[in-house]
């Protein structure tokens, strides 16, 4: 991370910049550093960017679900005293952002999702049966990206450590089940929040048809594609991702 982690009350987060708050929501295996380019760019463009550490592995098993994480996010927004925020989520983070927007639409000015779960059941949790095999985990981590080189040793080590920690593995599987249970298909047509959908054309985790389905179901959405890009567009093509998002903000008056 290029920014220091703050610890206040029950929250750990990084923040930078001043202006309209953007709260960034990381995915299941995604570290806060995955969003370095987002926080560095938008904190210089008149936005107050915050990335909270979501309590993915620290909540009790009963509370390890999408709804609890959405409520945790609401509590964080209240703690920071924001009236209205823009939410930006990748993978599980997108799902949490969507679910939070369903519960608290008045708090969300705009929503940005990329490689989001919430519609496609196989998005997370599968294929970790041979978890003790480092090469298997490395291959799975590389498959997340169009360019396997983006899966650095640091990223692979982090995933390997997570899936070989029994507590984390149980929580991961609980979250995967929760993502299926909290399918957003019936909710999306009633969600009027302006939504920016940025998707990798080569995403194999949440394939392009998932983005098209989000776009079809959400009443006020714009869909943008990034070519030669997998599941984490803000990591693989940070400059293109930021430019798309900046132009969407300008188009929407954010």
Rosetta silent file (secondary structure, phi, psi, omega in degrees, C-alpha in Angstrom):
SEQUENCE: XXXXXXXXXXXXXXXXXXXXXXXXXXXXXXXXXXXXXXXXXXXXXXXXXXXXXXXXXXXXXXXXXXXXXXXXXXXXXXXXXXXXXXXXXXXXXXXXXXXXXXXXXXXXXXXXXXXXXXXXXXXXXXXXXXXXXXXXXXXXXXXXXXXXXXXXXXXXXXXXXXXXXXXXXXXXXXXXXXXXXXXXXXXXXXXXXXXXXXXXXXXXXXXXXXXXXXXXXXXXXXXXXXXXXXXXXXXXXXXXXXXXXXXXXXXXXX
SCORE:     score description
SCORE:     0.000 S_00000001
   1 L     0.000  142.308  175.898    0.000    0.000    0.000 S_00000001
   2 L   -91.227   -3.433 -179.913    1.160    3.538   -0.732 S_00000001
   3 L  -124.882  148.962 -178.188   -1.026    4.871    2.110 S_00000001
   4 L   -74.992  142.598  177.782   -0.910    4.155    5.821 S_00000001
   5 L   -79.196  125.682  176.591   -3.586    1.982    7.399 S_00000001
   6 E   -95.220  144.094  175.816   -5.669    3.878    9.953 S_00000001
   7 E  -125.279  114.270  179.444   -7.233    2.051   12.883 S_00000001
   8 E  -138.460  133.908 -179.037  -10.191    3.734   14.562 S_00000001
   9 L    51.282 -123.237  179.508  -12.933    2.126   16.638 S_00000001
  10 L   -96.683   14.317 -169.208  -13.683   -1.232   14.890 S_00000001
  11 E  -117.906  140.759  168.905  -12.339   -0.087   11.533 S_00000001
  12 E  -120.547  129.562 -177.150   -9.078   -0.370    9.627 S_00000001
  13 E  -160.468  162.591  170.375   -8.927    1.636    6.427 S_00000001
  14 E  -112.914  150.589  176.630   -6.826    3.826    4.172 S_00000001
  15 E  -149.253  152.936  178.381   -7.965    7.210    2.956 S_00000001
  16 E  -158.241  150.911  175.361   -6.650   10.037    0.806 S_00000001
  17 L    84.790  173.231  178.078   -7.912   13.234   -0.787 S_00000001
  18 L  -135.819  150.158  178.971  -10.809   15.559   -0.100 S_00000001
  19 L   127.769 -147.710 -179.567  -14.196   15.978   -1.753 S_00000001
  20 E   -61.889  127.234 -178.798  -16.921   13.530   -2.758 S_00000001
  21 E   -72.895  130.009  169.680  -16.417   10.272   -0.811 S_00000001
  22 E  -115.230  120.243  176.806  -15.644    7.131   -2.841 S_00000001
  23 E  -104.538  121.810 -175.805  -15.650    3.962   -0.762 S_00000001
  24 E   -98.316  132.752 -175.639  -13.765    1.108   -2.403 S_00000001
  25 E  -117.057  115.503 -176.746  -14.777   -2.487   -1.581 S_00000001
  26 L   -79.562  167.998 -179.440  -12.208   -5.237   -2.108 S_00000001
  27 L   -91.185 -169.930 -174.723  -12.950   -8.832   -3.053 S_00000001
  28 L   -64.616  -46.216 -179.498  -12.529  -12.121   -1.215 S_00000001
  29 L  -105.679   10.757 -171.519   -8.844  -12.627   -2.008 S_00000001
  30 L   -95.409  122.771  176.271   -8.176   -8.994   -2.866 S_00000001
  31 L   -78.490  164.164  179.618   -5.828   -6.874   -0.783 S_00000001
  32 H   -63.087  -29.370 -177.697   -6.261   -3.125   -0.384 S_00000001
  33 H   -66.210  -16.052  176.656   -3.142   -2.590   -2.509 S_00000001
  34 H   -59.960  -20.622 -175.570   -5.104   -3.857   -5.542 S_00000001
  35 H  -109.582   20.346  179.204   -6.643   -0.378   -5.611 S_00000001
  36 H   -53.054  -45.970 -176.147   -3.444    1.690   -5.319 S_00000001
  37 H   -65.569  -35.401 -179.957   -3.978    3.249   -8.751 S_00000001
  38 H   -66.316  -49.311 -177.231   -7.600    4.169   -7.908 S_00000001
  39 H   -67.679  -38.586 -179.523   -6.760    5.879   -4.612 S_00000001
  40 H   -67.137  -41.550 -176.453   -3.693    7.640   -6.040 S_00000001
  41 H   -72.980  -52.961 -171.458   -5.535    8.934   -9.115 S_00000001
  42 H   -77.595  -22.463  175.494   -8.896    9.975   -7.692 S_00000001
  43 L   -69.399  -18.019  175.491   -7.531   11.486   -4.476 S_00000001
  44 L   -92.844   -3.826 -174.317   -5.831   14.009   -6.812 S_00000001
  45 L  -111.155   18.431  177.997   -9.037   14.670   -8.752 S_00000001
  46 L    89.765   27.756  177.921  -11.215   16.118   -5.984 S_00000001
  47 E  -124.503  149.885  176.397  -12.414   12.893   -4.354 S_00000001
  48 E  -101.703  100.303 -172.390  -12.088   11.551   -0.814 S_00000001
  49 E   -97.663  129.064  179.675  -11.149    7.896   -1.411 S_00000001
  50 E  -129.005  137.878  175.296  -11.460    5.343    1.393 S_00000001
  51 E  -125.882   99.490  177.026  -10.726    1.609    1.354 S_00000001
  52 E   -78.502  146.861  169.899  -11.952   -0.175    4.489 S_00000001
  53 L   -77.562  115.373 -179.669  -10.671   -3.632    5.370 S_00000001
  54 L   -75.513  144.063 -174.489  -13.814   -5.736    5.228 S_00000001
  55 L   -80.825   51.436 -173.539  -14.222   -8.187    8.138 S_00000001
  56 L   -60.877  -41.106 -176.554  -14.236  -11.197    5.814 S_00000001
  57 L  -107.591    1.164 -174.057  -12.285  -13.461    8.160 S_00000001
  58 L  -107.830  -12.668  177.010  -12.933  -11.748   11.491 S_00000001
  59 L   -79.533  158.527  175.521  -16.717  -11.957   11.872 S_00000001
  60 L   -62.518  155.732 -177.117  -18.336  -14.952   13.530 S_00000001
  61 H   -56.519  -38.160  179.174  -19.275  -17.715   11.109 S_00000001
  62 H   -61.631  -29.110 -178.307  -22.981  -16.881   11.541 S_00000001
  63 H   -99.981    5.173 -179.395  -22.295  -13.332   10.374 S_00000001
  64 L   -82.580   79.047 -179.584  -19.967  -14.294    7.537 S_00000001
  65 L  -155.495  165.389 -174.424  -22.359  -13.329    4.752 S_00000001
  66 H   -58.709  -41.735 -177.536  -23.050  -10.620    2.194 S_00000001
  67 H   -63.146  -44.846  178.856  -25.828   -9.000    4.248 S_00000001
  68 H   -62.378  -39.413  179.146  -23.639   -8.613    7.368 S_00000001
  69 H   -66.331  -37.241  178.360  -20.831   -7.087    5.291 S_00000001
  70 H   -64.930  -37.750  178.559  -23.324   -4.621    3.750 S_00000001
  71 H   -71.846  -35.981  174.942  -24.453   -3.610    7.235 S_00000001
  72 H   -59.912  -42.927  178.074  -20.825   -3.269    8.349 S_00000001
  73 H   -61.552  -42.977  178.128  -20.312   -0.911    5.394 S_00000001
  74 H   -59.616  -43.942  179.569  -23.369    1.100    6.467 S_00000001
  75 H   -63.041  -37.730  178.720  -21.944    1.403    9.991 S_00000001
  76 H   -65.239  -42.692  178.872  -18.605    2.573    8.547 S_00000001
  77 H   -62.179  -41.554  177.339  -20.362    5.259    6.448 S_00000001
  78 H   -64.703  -43.191 -179.910  -22.235    6.413    9.569 S_00000001
  79 H   -58.513  -39.873 -179.657  -18.985    6.389   11.578 S_00000001
  80 H   -81.675   -8.230  176.293  -17.348    8.660    8.995 S_00000001
  81 L    74.416   27.317  179.496  -20.407   10.953    8.986 S_00000001
  82 L   -86.140  136.163  175.109  -21.068   10.791    5.231 S_00000001
  83 L   -81.129  -38.103 -174.664  -24.535   11.675    3.947 S_00000001
  84 L  -147.276  140.909 -178.943  -23.937   10.224    0.492 S_00000001
  85 E  -136.243  162.737  165.751  -21.158    8.158   -1.065 S_00000001
  86 E  -101.456  131.956  177.152  -20.060    6.560   -4.321 S_00000001
  87 E  -105.404  136.169  177.458  -19.378    2.827   -3.890 S_00000001
  88 E  -129.171  116.579 -176.189  -16.810    1.017   -6.039 S_00000001
  89 E  -131.573  140.235  175.067  -16.573   -2.754   -5.685 S_00000001
  90 E  -111.161  134.582  174.866  -14.661   -5.581   -7.338 S_00000001
  91 L    59.424 -122.243  176.476  -15.835   -9.213   -7.211 S_00000001
  92 H   -57.790  -35.407  178.588  -17.355   -9.847   -3.738 S_00000001
  93 H   -59.890  -36.746  175.814  -16.917   -6.111   -3.073 S_00000001
  94 H   -63.835  -41.198  179.262  -19.264   -5.359   -5.979 S_00000001
  95 H   -63.312  -44.066  178.358  -21.848   -7.712   -4.486 S_00000001
  96 H   -62.709  -41.484  177.491  -21.549   -6.019   -1.078 S_00000001
  97 H   -61.792  -43.046  177.927  -21.949   -2.634   -2.784 S_00000001
  98 H   -63.186  -45.158 -176.724  -25.064   -3.827   -4.612 S_00000001
  99 H   -68.334  -38.745  176.036  -26.597   -5.299   -1.471 S_00000001
 100 H   -61.353  -41.622 -179.464  -25.824   -2.154    0.542 S_00000001
 101 H   -65.216  -35.865  175.168  -27.464   -0.063   -2.198 S_00000001
 102 H   -63.100  -43.152 -176.436  -30.561   -2.263   -2.019 S_00000001
 103 H   -76.942  -37.683 -172.826  -30.770   -1.769    1.779 S_00000001
 104 L  -131.873   61.039 -174.384  -29.759    1.913    1.949 S_00000001
 105 H   -59.248  -29.673 -177.492  -30.418    3.509   -1.477 S_00000001
 106 H   -68.025  -16.996 -178.197  -30.572    7.021    0.002 S_00000001
 107 H   -89.586  -14.913 -170.337  -26.903    6.737    1.030 S_00000001
 108 E  -110.656  111.784  179.958  -25.539    5.802   -2.400 S_00000001
 109 E   -74.635  -40.922 -179.530  -25.068    8.536   -4.992 S_00000001
 110 E  -155.047  155.880 -177.127  -23.515    6.213   -7.532 S_00000001
 111 E  -129.546  135.793  177.849  -22.343    2.604   -7.798 S_00000001
 112 E  -124.928  122.532  178.727  -19.383    1.188   -9.721 S_00000001
 113 E  -123.505  141.789  178.245  -19.049   -2.576  -10.172 S_00000001
 114 E  -142.297  123.892 -177.622  -16.285   -4.548  -11.859 S_00000001
 115 L    56.045   38.793 -171.160  -16.147   -8.357  -12.052 S_00000001
 116 L   -80.309  143.167  167.241  -18.943   -8.395   -9.492 S_00000001
 117 L   -84.085  177.962 -178.435  -20.624  -11.446   -8.000 S_00000001
 118 L   125.485  -20.815  176.783  -24.339  -11.267   -7.272 S_00000001
 119 L  -124.519  -34.417 -169.958  -25.756  -12.960  -10.367 S_00000001
 120 L  -106.384  115.984 -168.097  -23.374  -15.734  -11.288 S_00000001
 121 H   -68.094  -26.926 -175.765  -23.214  -18.551   -8.755 S_00000001
 122 H   -89.002   16.498 -172.663  -19.784  -19.958   -9.617 S_00000001
 123 H   -64.624  -27.992 -172.975  -18.032  -16.648   -9.007 S_00000001
 124 L  -143.481  160.072  164.758  -16.210  -17.713   -5.844 S_00000001
 125 L    84.854  -11.436 -175.812  -15.043  -20.519   -3.655 S_00000001
 126 L   -88.029  158.987  169.201  -14.631  -23.332   -6.170 S_00000001
 127 L    77.214   21.281  179.609  -11.604  -25.431   -7.019 S_00000001
 128 L  -104.937   23.623 -177.318   -9.666  -25.318   -3.774 S_00000001
 129 L   -67.485  -36.488  178.456   -9.769  -29.044   -3.126 S_00000001
 130 L   -94.607   49.821 -168.138   -6.049  -29.465   -3.880 S_00000001
 131 L   -68.004  -20.259 -178.301   -5.283  -26.490   -1.686 S_00000001
 132 L   -79.304  -10.455 -177.567   -1.967  -27.801   -0.368 S_00000001
 133 L   -89.336  108.486 -176.104   -0.476  -27.814   -3.888 S_00000001
 134 H   -58.819  -40.242 -176.940    1.229  -24.453   -4.470 S_00000001
 135 H   -66.055  -35.251  177.494    1.348  -24.891   -8.262 S_00000001
 136 H   -64.484  -45.372 -179.993   -2.424  -25.521   -8.413 S_00000001
 137 H   -64.425  -40.170  178.668   -3.072  -22.345   -6.400 S_00000001
 138 H   -60.332  -44.182 -179.784   -0.611  -20.413   -8.582 S_00000001
 139 H   -63.674  -42.018  179.242   -2.448  -21.521  -11.728 S_00000001
 140 H   -63.932  -40.398  178.438   -5.812  -20.540  -10.231 S_00000001
 141 H   -64.888  -39.657  179.767   -4.478  -17.115   -9.239 S_00000001
 142 H   -66.817  -33.448 -178.744   -3.080  -16.590  -12.748 S_00000001
 143 H   -65.606  -18.591  178.695   -6.426  -17.525  -14.320 S_00000001
 144 L   -66.490  -27.203 -175.470   -7.999  -14.493  -12.634 S_00000001
 145 L  -110.103  154.616  172.140   -6.026  -12.266  -15.025 S_00000001
 146 L   -68.452  -43.800  177.631   -5.724  -12.105  -18.813 S_00000001
 147 L   -99.617  108.997 -176.057   -1.959  -11.650  -18.359 S_00000001
 148 H   -58.429  -22.820 -178.330   -0.745  -14.311  -15.881 S_00000001
 149 H   -64.426  -19.646  178.590    2.275  -12.133  -14.999 S_00000001
 150 H   -65.963  -27.616  177.463   -0.074   -9.838  -13.014 S_00000001
 151 L   -78.365   82.001 -178.951   -0.338  -12.679  -10.460 S_00000001
 152 L   -66.711  166.324  177.584    2.902  -11.841   -8.682 S_00000001
 153 H   -57.503  -37.795  179.454    4.493  -14.197   -6.160 S_00000001
 154 H   -59.696  -44.167  179.097    3.144  -11.931   -3.414 S_00000001
 155 H   -65.582  -46.940 -179.143   -0.438  -12.385   -4.677 S_00000001
 156 H   -61.358  -43.460  179.137   -0.040  -16.160   -5.083 S_00000001
 157 H   -59.204  -40.576 -178.920    1.491  -16.465   -1.587 S_00000001
 158 H   -64.909  -44.300  178.598   -1.443  -14.548   -0.100 S_00000001
 159 H   -65.334  -43.414 -179.736   -4.024  -16.804   -1.777 S_00000001
 160 H   -59.351  -44.975  179.124   -2.051  -19.920   -0.824 S_00000001
 161 H   -62.235  -42.239 -178.188   -1.906  -18.810    2.812 S_00000001
 162 H   -63.538  -45.483 -175.047   -5.664  -18.056    2.836 S_00000001
 163 H   -79.051  -13.509  176.432   -6.790  -21.394    1.435 S_00000001
 164 L   -98.689    2.246  173.279   -4.449  -23.352    3.710 S_00000001
 165 L   -95.745  114.958 -171.991   -5.760  -21.623    6.822 S_00000001
 166 H   -57.652  -42.643  179.838   -8.661  -23.815    7.957 S_00000001
 167 H   -60.922  -44.781 -179.537  -10.563  -20.919    9.538 S_00000001
 168 H   -66.913  -38.130  179.789  -10.192  -18.790    6.406 S_00000001
 169 H   -64.399  -43.169  178.490  -11.192  -21.674    4.140 S_00000001
 170 H   -61.485  -42.152  179.229  -14.382  -22.304    6.149 S_00000001
 171 H   -66.632  -40.340  178.363  -15.208  -18.582    5.970 S_00000001
 172 H   -58.429  -45.872  179.962  -14.452  -18.519    2.223 S_00000001
 173 H   -66.885  -36.191  177.026  -16.887  -21.381    1.617 S_00000001
 174 H   -63.411  -40.750  179.316  -19.499  -19.690    3.838 S_00000001
 175 H   -67.059  -40.928  178.367  -19.175  -16.510    1.776 S_00000001
 176 H   -59.399  -43.514  177.641  -19.470  -18.471   -1.483 S_00000001
 177 H   -65.341  -40.023  179.552  -22.720  -20.036   -0.231 S_00000001
 178 H   -63.254  -38.427  179.854  -23.931  -16.636    0.958 S_00000001
 179 H   -63.242  -37.355  176.804  -23.241  -15.130   -2.490 S_00000001
 180 H   -67.737  -43.904 -177.247  -25.483  -17.784   -4.056 S_00000001
 181 H   -65.156  -35.434 -178.378  -28.170  -17.227   -1.406 S_00000001
 182 L   -97.859   45.880  176.113  -28.091  -13.450   -1.888 S_00000001
 183 L   -62.310  134.401 -171.757  -28.584  -13.559   -5.655 S_00000001
 184 L   -95.553    2.946 -173.118  -29.550  -10.051   -6.794 S_00000001
 185 H   -50.221  -43.203 -177.456  -31.486  -11.002   -9.947 S_00000001
 186 H   -81.022  -20.889 -177.982  -34.922  -10.035   -8.567 S_00000001
 187 H   -83.420  -35.936 -170.273  -33.652   -6.894   -6.801 S_00000001
 188 H   -55.258  -42.149 -178.464  -31.758   -5.214   -9.618 S_00000001
 189 L   -62.169  -16.551 -179.293  -34.780   -4.016  -11.670 S_00000001
 190 L   -98.791    2.013 -176.052  -35.942   -1.993   -8.623 S_00000001
 191 L  -100.223  107.970 -172.536  -32.564   -0.326   -8.015 S_00000001
 192 L   -88.983   -3.925 -176.726  -32.551    3.155   -9.575 S_00000001
 193 L   -60.545  131.114  175.513  -29.032    4.175   -8.448 S_00000001
 194 L   -56.508  127.842 -174.581  -26.809    5.262  -11.376 S_00000001
 195 E  -128.299  130.738  176.039  -24.418    2.361  -11.951 S_00000001
 196 E  -103.543  121.822 -179.992  -21.172    2.159  -13.893 S_00000001
 197 E  -108.923  113.562  178.258  -20.275   -1.377  -14.998 S_00000001
 198 E  -115.103  121.930 -170.317  -16.608   -1.780  -16.031 S_00000001
 199 E  -134.952  141.986  172.692  -15.746   -5.312  -17.165 S_00000001
 200 E   -76.085  129.670  179.711  -12.820   -7.236  -18.576 S_00000001
 201 L   -63.481  -20.184 -175.588  -13.697   -8.782  -21.948 S_00000001
 202 L  -113.565   23.859  179.245  -11.650  -11.843  -20.965 S_00000001
 203 L   -68.734  120.160  178.291  -12.982  -12.325  -17.431 S_00000001
 204 L   -99.368  -12.619  179.547  -13.309  -16.081  -16.826 S_00000001
 205 L   -80.754  -53.275  171.655  -14.468  -15.750  -13.197 S_00000001
 206 L  -121.158   92.071 -171.227  -17.518  -13.612  -13.966 S_00000001
 207 L   -60.567  164.755 -176.776  -17.748  -13.881  -17.781 S_00000001
 208 H   -51.850  -33.365 -179.718  -18.872  -11.010  -20.071 S_00000001
 209 H   -64.130  -23.518  176.142  -22.469  -12.273  -20.190 S_00000001
 210 H   -67.014  -43.590  177.512  -22.696  -11.526  -16.448 S_00000001
 211 H   -61.001  -42.168 -179.803  -21.898   -7.860  -17.161 S_00000001
 212 H   -63.815  -36.644  178.834  -24.522   -7.834  -19.913 S_00000001
 213 H   -68.758  -42.018  174.539  -27.090   -9.280  -17.503 S_00000001
 214 H   -57.250  -46.150 -178.015  -26.284   -6.623  -14.867 S_00000001
 215 H   -63.146  -39.574 -179.475  -26.678   -3.967  -17.576 S_00000001
 216 H   -68.341  -39.164 -173.683  -29.989   -5.421  -18.742 S_00000001
 217 H   -84.418  -31.133 -178.827  -31.464   -5.682  -15.243 S_00000001
 218 L   -80.310  127.122 -174.268  -30.276   -2.380  -13.722 S_00000001
 219 L   -64.980  -29.907 -174.507  -32.574    0.490  -14.793 S_00000001
 220 L  -132.215   70.378 -175.926  -29.883    3.197  -14.919 S_00000001
 221 E  -126.514  154.443  172.630  -26.561    1.613  -15.890 S_00000001
 222 E  -123.881  135.500 -177.294  -23.725    2.188  -18.358 S_00000001
 223 E  -112.478  129.211  179.088  -21.524   -0.708  -19.478 S_00000001
 224 E  -126.943  139.075 -179.126  -17.860   -0.297  -20.470 S_00000001
 225 E  -108.386  145.256  170.037  -15.476   -3.003  -21.712 S_00000001
 226 E  -120.394  123.519 -175.424  -11.713   -3.307  -21.288 S_00000001
 227 L   -79.821  154.096 -179.079  -10.011   -5.570  -23.834 S_00000001
 228 L    52.878   51.388 -172.291   -7.319   -8.118  -22.931 S_00000001
 229 L  -145.836  135.295 -179.821   -8.497   -7.936  -19.347 S_00000001
 230 L   -95.458 -132.933 -167.278   -9.594  -10.494  -16.763 S_00000001
 231 L   -83.634  -16.843 -175.778  -11.411  -10.283  -13.432 S_00000001
 232 L  -126.400   78.060 -174.040   -9.592   -7.297  -11.840 S_00000001
 233 H   -59.046  -35.485 -176.285   -9.640   -4.449  -14.363 S_00000001
 234 H   -70.443  -15.774  176.180   -8.319   -1.858  -11.897 S_00000001
 235 H   -95.548  -40.972 -174.786   -5.142   -3.971  -11.512 S_00000001
 236 H   -78.581  -36.857 -178.694   -4.567   -5.115  -15.094 S_00000001
 237 L  -134.438   64.728 -172.804   -5.408   -1.857  -16.860 S_00000001
 238 H   -58.729  -41.297 -176.966   -5.314    0.812  -14.142 S_00000001
 239 H   -67.530  -43.164  179.886   -4.983    3.837  -16.440 S_00000001
 240 H   -66.052  -41.442  178.231   -7.804    2.748  -18.739 S_00000001
 241 H   -58.405  -48.741 -177.808  -10.001    1.858  -15.754 S_00000001
 242 H   -64.146  -38.175 -179.471   -9.442    5.271  -14.165 S_00000001
 243 H   -67.540  -42.232  177.140  -10.106    7.155  -17.409 S_00000001
 244 H   -59.908  -46.585 -176.814  -13.386    5.289  -17.994 S_00000001
 245 H   -66.507  -41.973  179.419  -14.475    5.979  -14.444 S_00000001
 246 H   -61.606  -43.094 -179.557  -13.450    9.631  -14.556 S_00000001
 247 H   -67.539  -33.383  176.479  -15.421   10.213  -17.769 S_00000001
 248 H   -66.950  -41.690  176.467  -18.449    8.457  -16.235 S_00000001
 249 H   -58.059  -43.560 -179.835  -18.224   10.726  -13.180 S_00000001
 250 H   -65.497  -42.293  179.248  -18.146   13.753  -15.489 S_00000001
 251 H   -60.493  -37.549 -176.236  -21.086   12.440  -17.537 S_00000001
 252 H   -92.822   -2.160  179.166  -23.130   11.915  -14.353 S_00000001
 253 L    73.261   30.320  176.845  -22.085   15.156  -12.677 S_00000001
 254 L   -94.678    0.000    0.000  -20.239   13.388   -9.834 S_00000001
